[in-house]
Amino acid sequence: MTQAKVKPAQNTYGADSIQVLEGLEAVRKRPGMYIGSTDVRGLHHLVYEIADNSVDEAMAGRCDTITITIARDGTVTVTDNGAGIPVGKHTKMGKSALEVVMTVLHAGGKFGGGGYKVSGGLHGVGASVVNALSEMLRAEIHQGGKIWEQEYVRGVPKRPVRSVGITDRSGTTISFRADPTIFESIDYQFETLAQRYRETAYLTKGLRITLTDERTDRESTFYFEGGIVSFVRHLNKNKSVLYERPIYVHRQINDIQVEVAIQYNDGYNESLHTFANNINTVDGGTHLTGFRSALTRTLNEYAAKNGLLKESDTKLTGEDVREGCTAVVSVKLPDPQFEGQTKAKLGTAEAERAVATAVRDALTIHFEENPSEARKIIEKAILASRAREAARKARDLVVRKGALDGMTLPGKLADCSERDPAHSELYIVEGDSAGGSAKQGRDRRFQAILPLRGKILNVEKARMDKMLSSNEIKALITALGVGIGDSFDIAKLRYHRVFLMTDADVDGAHIRTLLLTFFFRHMPELIRNGHLYIAMPPLFRVSVGKEKHFVYTDGELEKLLAGMDGQRGKAQLQRYKGLGEMNPDQLWETTMDPGTRTVMQVNIEDAVMADELFDMLMGTNVPPRRKFIQTHAKTVQNLDV
């Protein structure tokens, strides 16, 4: 284990640190270009943009406390004890730097001038976009013994920046209320925000973040002196670990700070989470590549040097050494280069070399000082290697069968005639009965049906070799055409819309969860690229004479019946226990017709939360699952007993 103390950069941050790149353009007309969407994800993005600026103050060593408050009317207030946004006159713009930051797109301390050594937020891009998309925003700056204030309506200042009092502290407070004419909903989700700021507090050691929701009287405070070591322990809290204390690396190489924490568990899945300047790089990038290469190389070198691998043994692969590995890789660097607008993948080449050097040096020392830990990790990797060889043979067979121009597709697959994947759909259904209705009800031009028999294997508890011994999983992999493991290639996906269509009962929900576990663990790219959906078949059919209604929830049923008045007694109610009970034309009309169907697109809002949830629901550790069931038992709806 190596550690290096890094002193905060001593930078000046004044009005002229704000560099103007271009004016604010069309944010209200095309909000999706700036925040991704106008649904709840875009709504939360407003909070992230403002709070990330405060986090940047913390990373610069100027702030250690952030509070985020959601008021009953939907107003969000973010307060920090940093240096405060500069309020002096901006030389080029001829107005207060605060007004420039809040009203000009691409104006911020992150674009030059030495305001920030590293940053994750946009501080100008973000602030101005939030301002434009808020029906009201108020900025209050404590700086130089005075309180400065400016208010805006949909991005337009009500008056110039002015002094409204005196103060003995410094910092920034931004209060905004999202514009209901822009967003579909102004209903913030406490748990989503709490997960985000728990993660942020882990990544910024010594930073205290308090989230308060006045609508529900909930409050959470996040502070982790252990930083990412605490983060890894949290990720492994429901798992059996191979050694007690995570291996920790903290080193600065040139201008790049590298922090890594690693702890192995006895499971079969890897759980690697990467961050660049506190931004969650869900698609990895150069820092992840550096970590993986260093881990594989160091373990192979140690195993060979200490006789843990025989000369006749093949070298451990990356897949072998990452089995059961939980790790957090965090880099902080000036001017990071990201691939794409979403900042999901780091492209800075120097980060790969920095992480690889830091991890290799630290692991080499740690293994020499802790040989028992090294032996446990390598023995687990050797077992994984043997299982991998068995899995390779099974995988090659599966992939080879699915690669011969579609000639050996699963016999149970009813394929569509369309050959363009962009216009093709695959419905994965449970059982022959539902499969029969779906095959008869579909539009065979573009809709394919793959019936699966029974509940597929729980892949959370199985290695690849066991997983690929399952006929149902082999059929699924072959039908999709993308391969599995190292051979996975999303460009070969045969259907760009994949629907999980299961019964609306307990067994159907279980099968859907098993399928979701498979996709999350082994084909997450399908989820990230928006290819996976959940079909929503109705629970009830209500008929009154020739009039019929398909109802999807108990709540909808109660509302429908309550509105029938005198006709309620004449209503005929049918509850669908399974898709097989529906006539093909009913299944088409309610669940498969693109013009009338109701579907949910599967997405990963938070990879860390998803990882924890699948581990808890589908893993080997029973007590956390029991606690979850007991906690949520009273809120269960549509229980089928």
C-alpha positions in Angstrom: 0.0 0.0 0.0 1.4 3.4 -1.0 0.1 6.8 0.0 0.9 10.3 -1.1 -0.4 13.5 0.4 -1.5 15.9 -2.2 -1.7 19.6 -1.3 -4.6 21.6 -2.7 -3.6 23.9 -5.6 -3.1 27.5 -4.4 -5.0 29.2 -7.2 -6.5 32.6 -7.4 -10.2 32.7 -8.5 -11.4 36.2 -9.4 -13.7 37.8 -11.9 -11.2 37.5 -14.8 -10.9 33.7 -14.2 -14.3 33.4 -15.9 -13.6 32.9 -19.6 -16.4 33.5 -22.1 -16.6 31.1 -25.0 -20.0 31.8 -26.5 -23.5 33.1 -25.7 -26.5 31.2 -24.4 -28.4 29.7 -27.3 -31.7 28.0 -27.6 -31.5 26.1 -24.3 -35.2 26.4 -23.7 -36.1 25.3 -27.2 -33.8 22.2 -27.2 -33.3 21.3 -23.5 -32.5 17.7 -24.4 -29.3 18.8 -26.1 -28.0 20.1 -22.7 -29.5 17.9 -20.0 -30.3 14.8 -22.0 -34.1 14.8 -21.5 -37.0 16.6 -19.9 -38.2 13.6 -17.8 -37.1 12.9 -14.2 -33.6 12.2 -15.3 -33.3 15.7 -16.9 -34.9 17.2 -13.8 -32.3 15.5 -11.5 -29.6 16.7 -13.9 -30.4 20.3 -12.8 -29.5 19.5 -9.2 -26.3 17.7 -10.4 -25.1 20.7 -12.4 -25.4 23.1 -9.5 -24.2 20.8 -6.8 -21.2 19.6 -8.9 -19.9 23.2 -8.9 -19.8 23.0 -5.1 -18.1 19.7 -5.3 -15.4 21.3 -7.5 -14.9 23.8 -4.8 -14.3 20.9 -2.4 -11.8 19.3 -4.8 -10.0 22.6 -5.0 -9.6 22.6 -1.2 -11.9 25.6 -0.7 -15.1 23.8 0.6 -15.9 21.0 3.1 -19.7 21.3 3.5 -22.5 21.2 1.0 -26.3 21.2 1.8 -29.0 20.3 -0.7 -32.6 21.1 0.3 -35.8 20.3 -1.6 -38.6 22.5 -0.5 -42.3 21.6 -0.4 -42.9 23.8 -3.6 -40.2 22.0 -5.5 -37.6 24.7 -5.0 -34.1 23.2 -4.7 -31.4 25.1 -2.7 -27.7 24.2 -2.9 -25.3 25.9 -0.4 -21.6 25.5 0.0 -18.9 27.2 2.1 -16.5 27.7 -0.7 -14.9 30.8 -2.1 -18.1 32.0 -3.8 -18.7 32.7 -7.5 -16.8 35.9 -8.3 -19.0 39.0 -8.3 -16.5 41.6 -9.6 -16.8 43.2 -13.0 -15.9 41.0 -15.9 -13.5 43.0 -18.1 -14.6 41.6 -21.4 -18.4 41.5 -20.8 -18.6 44.7 -18.8 -20.9 43.2 -16.1 -20.6 41.2 -12.9 -18.9 37.8 -13.4 -21.8 36.3 -11.4 -24.2 37.4 -14.1 -21.9 36.2 -16.8 -21.7 32.7 -15.2 -25.5 32.5 -14.8 -26.5 33.8 -18.2 -23.8 33.0 -20.7 -23.3 29.4 -22.0 -19.7 28.2 -21.8 -18.7 30.9 -19.4 -17.0 29.4 -16.3 -13.9 29.0 -14.2 -13.3 25.6 -15.9 -12.3 27.0 -19.2 -9.0 28.7 -18.3 -7.6 31.3 -16.0 -6.4 29.0 -13.2 -9.7 28.9 -11.3 -9.7 25.2 -10.9 -6.9 22.6 -11.1 -9.4 19.8 -11.7 -13.2 19.9 -12.0 -16.2 17.7 -12.8 -19.0 20.2 -13.0 -19.4 22.7 -15.8 -19.6 25.9 -13.6 -21.0 28.2 -16.2 -22.3 25.8 -18.8 -24.3 24.0 -16.1 -25.3 27.1 -14.1 -26.6 29.0 -17.2 -28.5 26.0 -18.5 -30.2 25.4 -15.1 -31.0 29.1 -15.0 -32.5 29.0 -18.5 -34.7 26.0 -17.6 -35.9 27.4 -14.2 -38.9 29.6 -13.8 -37.1 31.2 -10.9 -33.4 31.2 -9.8 -31.7 33.2 -7.0 -28.0 33.4 -6.5 -26.6 34.5 -3.2 -22.9 35.0 -2.8 -21.0 35.5 0.5 -17.7 37.1 -0.3 -15.4 39.8 1.0 -17.6 40.5 4.0 -20.7 41.2 1.9 -23.7 39.3 0.7 -24.3 39.7 -3.1 -27.6 38.7 -4.8 -29.2 38.4 -8.2 -32.5 36.9 -9.2 -33.6 35.5 -12.6 -36.8 34.6 -14.3 -36.3 31.9 -17.0 -32.7 32.9 -17.3 -33.3 36.7 -17.5 -31.9 38.8 -14.6 -34.6 40.8 -12.8 -32.0 43.5 -11.8 -28.2 43.8 -11.7 -26.1 42.1 -9.0 -26.4 44.0 -5.8 -25.1 43.9 -2.2 -27.9 43.0 0.3 -26.0 42.7 3.6 -22.8 41.9 5.4 -21.4 38.4 6.3 -18.5 36.8 8.1 -18.4 33.7 5.9 -17.9 32.8 2.3 -19.8 30.5 -0.1 -22.5 30.2 -2.7 -26.2 29.5 -2.4 -28.3 28.8 -5.5 -32.0 28.3 -5.2 -34.0 27.4 -8.3 -37.4 26.1 -9.2 -37.6 24.0 -12.4 -39.9 25.3 -15.1 -43.0 23.1 -15.2 -43.7 24.2 -18.8 -40.4 22.5 -19.8 -40.3 19.3 -17.6 -42.8 16.5 -17.6 -42.7 16.3 -13.8 -41.2 18.4 -10.9 -41.2 15.4 -8.6 -37.6 14.8 -7.4 -36.7 11.3 -6.2 -34.9 11.4 -2.8 -33.3 7.9 -3.2 -31.8 8.8 -6.6 -30.3 12.0 -5.3 -29.2 10.3 -2.1 -27.3 7.6 -4.0 -25.6 10.2 -6.1 -24.4 12.2 -3.2 -23.4 9.2 -1.1 -21.2 8.2 -4.0 -19.8 11.8 -4.3 -18.9 11.8 -0.6 -17.1 8.5 -0.9 -15.0 10.0 -3.8 -14.2 13.3 -2.0 -12.7 12.3 1.4 -13.6 14.7 4.2 -16.5 16.3 2.3 -19.9 16.4 4.2 -23.0 16.5 2.1 -26.5 16.8 3.7 -29.6 16.1 1.6 -32.9 17.3 3.1 -36.4 16.7 1.6 -38.9 19.0 3.3 -41.8 17.3 1.3 -41.4 14.1 3.3 -39.3 15.2 6.3 -36.3 13.0 5.2 -32.7 13.9 5.7 -29.4 12.1 5.0 -25.8 13.2 5.7 -22.9 11.6 3.9 -19.3 11.9 5.2 -16.7 9.2 4.7 -13.3 9.7 6.2 -12.2 6.5 4.6 -13.1 7.7 1.1 -13.1 5.0 -1.6 -11.9 2.4 0.9 -15.3 2.9 2.6 -16.9 2.8 -0.8 -15.5 -0.6 -1.6 -16.5 -1.9 1.8 -20.0 -0.7 1.1 -20.1 -2.5 -2.2 -19.0 -5.7 -0.6 -21.2 -5.4 2.5 -23.4 -8.3 1.6 -20.6 -10.5 0.3 -17.9 -12.8 1.8 -14.6 -11.2 1.3 -11.2 -12.9 0.9 -9.4 -10.4 3.2 -10.6 -7.8 5.6 -9.1 -4.5 4.6 -9.3 -3.2 1.0 -5.9 -2.6 -0.8 -5.6 1.1 -1.2 -3.5 3.1 -3.7 -3.1 6.9 -3.6 -0.4 8.5 -5.7 0.2 11.5 -7.9 2.0 11.0 -11.2 2.7 14.2 -13.0 -0.6 16.2 -12.9 -2.8 13.1 -12.4 -4.0 12.0 -8.9 -4.7 8.2 -8.8 -6.8 6.6 -6.1 -7.7 2.9 -6.2 -9.3 0.6 -3.7 -9.5 -3.2 -4.3 -11.1 -6.0 -2.3 -11.9 -9.5 -3.6 -15.0 -11.5 -2.6 -15.8 -15.2 -3.2 -18.4 -14.4 -5.9 -18.1 -14.8 -9.7 -18.8 -11.3 -10.9 -16.5 -8.3 -11.2 -17.7 -5.0 -9.8 -15.4 -2.2 -11.2 -16.5 1.4 -10.9 -14.4 4.2 -12.5 -14.5 8.0 -12.0 -12.7 10.9 -13.6 -12.9 14.2 -11.6 -15.9 12.6 -9.7 -17.7 11.9 -13.0 -19.0 8.3 -13.1 -17.4 7.0 -16.3 -19.9 4.1 -16.8 -18.3 3.1 -20.1 -14.8 3.1 -18.6 -11.9 4.4 -20.6 -8.2 4.8 -20.4 -8.1 4.7 -16.5 -10.0 1.4 -16.6 -7.7 0.0 -19.2 -4.6 1.0 -17.1 -6.1 -0.7 -14.0 -7.0 -3.9 -15.8 -3.6 -4.3 -17.5 -1.7 -3.6 -14.3 -3.8 -6.1 -12.3 -3.4 -8.9 -14.8 0.3 -8.3 -15.3 1.2 -7.9 -11.6 -0.7 -11.1 -10.5 0.9 -13.1 -13.3 4.4 -11.9 -12.3 3.8 -12.6 -8.6 2.4 -16.0 -9.3 5.3 -17.0 -11.5 7.9 -15.6 -9.2 6.5 -17.5 -6.2 5.7 -20.8 -7.8 2.0 -20.4 -7.7 1.8 -21.0 -11.4 3.6 -24.0 -13.0 5.5 -23.5 -16.2 3.0 -25.7 -17.9 0.1 -23.6 -16.8 -1.3 -20.9 -19.1 -1.0 -17.4 -17.9 -4.0 -15.9 -16.0 -6.2 -13.7 -18.2 -7.9 -10.5 -17.3 -11.1 -12.4 -17.0 -9.5 -14.8 -14.5 -8.0 -12.1 -12.2 -11.2 -10.0 -12.2 -13.5 -12.7 -11.0 -14.8 -11.6 -7.6 -12.9 -8.3 -7.8 -14.6 -5.2 -6.4 -12.7 -2.0 -7.2 -13.1 1.7 -7.4 -10.7 3.6 -9.7 -10.8 7.4 -9.3 -8.5 9.8 -11.2 -8.4 13.6 -10.9 -6.7 15.4 -13.7 -6.7 18.8 -15.4 -8.5 19.1 -18.8 -9.9 15.5 -19.0 -10.8 14.3 -22.5 -14.0 12.4 -22.8 -15.5 10.5 -25.6 -18.9 11.7 -26.6 -21.2 14.3 -24.9 -22.3 12.1 -22.0 -18.8 12.0 -20.4 -19.3 8.2 -20.0 -15.8 7.3 -21.2 -12.4 8.8 -20.4 -10.1 9.2 -23.4 -7.0 10.9 -21.8 -4.0 8.7 -22.8 -1.9 9.8 -19.8 -4.5 8.5 -17.4 -3.8 4.9 -18.6 -0.1 5.1 -17.9 -0.6 6.9 -14.6 -3.1 4.3 -13.3 -1.1 1.3 -14.6 2.1 2.6 -12.9 0.5 3.4 -9.6 -1.5 0.1 -9.4 1.4 -2.1 -10.4 3.9 -0.5 -8.0 1.4 -0.5 -5.1 0.3 -4.1 -5.7 3.8 -5.4 -6.0 4.7 -3.9 -2.6 1.4 -5.0 -1.0 1.8 -8.6 -2.1 5.3 -8.8 -0.9 4.2 -7.5 2.5 0.9 -9.6 2.6 1.7 -12.9 0.9 -1.4 -14.7 2.3 -3.7 -12.1 0.6 -1.8 -12.5 -2.7 -2.1 -16.3 -2.5 -5.9 -16.2 -1.8 -6.4 -13.9 -4.8 -4.2 -16.0 -7.2 -5.7 -19.3 -6.1 -9.2 -17.9 -6.8 -7.9 -16.7 -10.2 -6.5 -20.1 -11.0 -9.8 -21.7 -10.2 -11.5 -19.1 -12.5 -9.0 -20.0 -15.2 -9.9 -23.7 -15.1 -13.6 -22.8 -15.2 -12.9 -20.4 -18.0 -11.4 -23.1 -20.2 -14.5 -25.2 -19.8 -16.6 -22.1 -20.5 -14.6 -21.2 -23.6 -15.4 -24.6 -25.1 -19.1 -24.1 -24.3 -19.0 -20.5 -25.5 -17.3 -21.2 -28.7 -19.9 -23.9 -29.4 -22.7 -21.4 -28.7 -21.2 -18.6 -30.7 -20.2 -20.8 -33.6 -23.7 -22.2 -33.9 -25.1 -18.6 -33.9 -22.6 -17.3 -36.4 -23.3 -19.4 -39.5 -25.5 -16.9 -41.3 -28.4 -17.7 -39.1 -28.7 -21.3 -40.4 -28.5 -22.8 -37.0 -30.7 -20.5 -35.0 -32.6 -22.1 -32.1 -35.4 -24.4 -33.3 -37.8 -22.8 -30.9 -37.2 -19.3 -32.4 -39.9 -18.0 -34.7 -37.9 -15.5 -36.6 -39.1 -12.5 -38.5 -38.7 -11.9 -42.3 -37.1 -8.4 -41.8 -33.3 -8.6 -42.0 -32.5 -5.1 -40.9 -31.8 -5.2 -37.1 -32.9 -1.6 -36.7 -36.4 -2.6 -37.8 -36.6 -6.0 -36.0 -38.0 -6.9 -32.6 -37.5 -10.0 -30.4 -40.0 -11.0 -27.8 -38.7 -13.4 -25.1 -41.7 -15.1 -23.6 -42.2 -17.8 -20.9 -43.5 -21.2 -21.9 -45.0 -22.8 -25.0 -48.6 -21.5 -24.3 -47.6 -17.9 -24.2 -45.2 -18.5 -27.1 -48.1 -19.9 -29.2 -50.3 -16.9 -28.6 -47.4 -14.6 -29.3 -46.5 -16.4 -32.5 -50.1 -16.2 -33.8 -50.6 -12.6 -32.6 -47.4 -11.0 -33.8 -46.6 -9.2 -37.1 -44.2 -11.8 -38.5 -42.6 -9.2 -40.8 -40.6 -7.6 -38.0 -41.4 -9.5 -34.8 -39.6 -12.6 -33.7 -40.7 -14.8 -30.8 -38.4 -16.9 -28.5 -40.2 -19.0 -25.9 -38.2 -20.1 -22.9 -39.1 -23.1 -20.8 -39.4 -22.5 -17.1 -37.1 -20.3 -15.0 -33.7 -19.8 -16.5 -30.5 -20.2 -14.4 -29.8 -17.6 -11.8 -26.5 -16.3 -13.3 -25.7 -14.3 -10.1 -24.7 -17.6 -8.5 -23.0 -19.3 -11.4 -19.8 -19.2 -13.3 -19.7 -18.9 -17.1 -19.2 -22.6 -17.7 -22.3 -23.6 -15.7 -24.3 -20.8 -17.3 -23.5 -22.0 -20.8 -24.6 -25.5 -19.9 -28.2 -24.1 -19.7 -30.1 -24.8 -23.0 -32.4 -21.8 -22.4 -29.4 -19.4 -22.0 -27.6 -20.9 -25.0 -30.8 -20.4 -27.1 -31.0 -16.8 -25.9 -27.4 -16.0 -26.7 -27.6 -17.6 -30.1 -30.9 -15.8 -31.0 -29.4 -12.4 -30.1 -26.2 -13.1 -32.2 -23.9 -10.9 -30.1 -21.8 -13.6 -28.5 -20.9 -13.6 -24.8 -17.8 -12.7 -22.7 -14.7 -11.7 -24.6 -16.4 -12.5 -27.9 -19.4 -10.1 -27.3 -20.0 -7.7 -30.2 -23.0 -5.4 -30.0 -22.7 -4.6 -33.7 -23.9 -8.2 -34.4 -27.2 -7.7 -32.5 -30.0 -9.2 -34.7 -32.8 -7.2 -33.1 -32.5 -3.6 -31.9 -35.6 -3.9 -29.7 -35.6 -6.9 -27.3 -38.8 -7.3 -25.1 -39.1 -9.4 -22.0 -42.7 -10.5 -22.0 -43.7 -12.5 -19.0 -46.9 -13.2 -17.1 -48.3 -10.5 -14.7 -47.9 -12.7 -11.7 -45.2 -13.7 -9.1 -43.7 -16.4 -11.4 -43.6 -14.0 -14.3 -41.9 -11.3 -12.2 -39.3 -13.9 -11.0 -38.5 -14.9 -14.6 -38.3 -11.3 -15.6 -35.8 -10.7 -12.7 -33.7 -13.7 -13.7 -33.6 -12.4 -17.3 -32.7 -8.9 -16.1 -29.9 -10.3 -14.0 -28.5 -12.1 -17.1 -28.6 -9.0 -19.2 -27.1 -6.7 -16.5 -24.2 -9.1 -15.7 -23.4 -10.4 -19.1 -24.8 -7.9 -21.7 -25.0 -4.5 -20.0 -24.3 -2.8 -23.4 -27.8 -3.8 -24.6 -29.2 -1.9 -21.6 -26.9 1.1 -22.0 -27.7 1.4 -25.7 -31.4 1.3 -25.1 -32.2 -2.1 -26.7 -33.9 -3.8 -23.8 -37.6 -3.3 -22.9 -40.2 -4.8 -20.6 -43.6 -5.5 -22.2 -46.6 -4.6 -20.1 -49.5 -7.0 -20.6 -52.8 -6.0 -18.9 -53.9 -7.6 -15.7 -57.7 -7.3 -16.4 -60.3 -7.2 -19.1 -63.5 -5.3 -18.2 -66.4 -5.8 -20.6 -69.7 -3.9 -20.5 -71.8 -5.0 -23.4 -69.7 -4.5 -26.6 -67.4 -2.0 -24.8 -64.2 -3.4 -23.4 -61.3 -2.0 -21.4 -57.9 -3.5 -20.7 -56.5 -2.5 -17.3 -52.9 -2.7 -16.2 -53.0 -2.1 -12.4 -55.4 -2.6 -9.5 -55.5 1.2 -9.1 -56.6 1.6 -12.7 -59.3 -1.0 -12.1 -60.7 0.7 -9.0 -60.8 4.0 -10.9 -62.5 2.5 -13.9 -65.2 0.7 -11.8 -65.8 3.8 -9.7 -66.5 5.8 -12.8 -69.1 3.4 -14.2 -71.9 4.4 -11.9 -75.0 2.3 -12.8 -73.1 0.1 -15.2 -70.8 -1.3 -12.6 -73.1 -4.2 -11.8 -73.2 -5.2 -15.5 -69.4 -5.2 -15.9 -67.7 -8.6 -16.6 -64.3 -8.8 -15.1 -61.6 -11.2 -16.4 -58.2 -11.4 -14.7 -55.4 -12.7 -16.9 -53.3 -15.2 -14.9 -51.0 -15.6 -17.9 -50.3 -14.5 -21.4 -51.4 -17.9 -22.7 -55.0 -17.1 -21.5 -55.1 -14.2 -23.9 -56.4 -14.6 -27.5 -53.7 -13.8 -30.1 -55.6 -10.7 -31.2 -55.9 -9.5 -27.6 -52.2 -10.0 -27.1 -51.4 -8.1 -30.2 -53.8 -5.2 -29.4 -52.7 -4.8 -25.8 -49.0 -5.8 -25.7 -47.4 -6.1 -29.1 -49.0 -3.5 -31.5 -46.4 -0.6 -31.6 -49.4 1.8 -32.0 -51.2 0.8 -28.8 -48.8 -1.2 -26.6 -47.4 0.0 -23.2 -43.7 -0.8 -22.7 -40.9 0.2 -20.3 -37.4 0.8 -21.5 -34.8 -0.7 -19.2 -32.0 1.7 -18.3 -29.2 1.8 -15.6 -29.7 5.1 -13.8 -27.0 4.2 -11.3 -24.6 1.2 -11.9 -23.6 1.1 -8.2 -27.2 0.9 -7.0 -28.1 -1.7 -9.7 -25.1 -3.8 -8.7 -26.1 -3.8 -5.1 -29.7 -4.6 -5.9 -29.0 -7.6 -8.1 -26.5 -8.9 -5.5 -29.0 -8.6 -2.7 -32.0 -10.1 -4.6 -30.2 -12.8 -6.5 -27.0 -13.5 -4.6 -26.1 -16.1 -2.0 -26.3 -14.0 1.1 -29.8 -14.5 2.6 -30.1 -12.0 5.5 -30.0 -8.8 3.4 -32.7 -10.3 1.1 -34.9 -11.2 4.1 -34.5 -7.7 5.5 -35.5 -6.2 2.1 -38.6 -8.4 1.9 -39.6 -7.6 5.5 -39.1 -3.9 4.9 -41.2 -3.7 1.7 -43.8 -6.4 2.5 -46.5 -3.8 3.4 -46.1 -2.0 0.1 -46.4 -5.0 -2.2 -49.1 -4.7 -4.9 -50.6 -7.4 -7.1 -49.5 -10.2 -4.9 -50.6 -13.5 -6.5 -51.0 -16.3 -3.8 
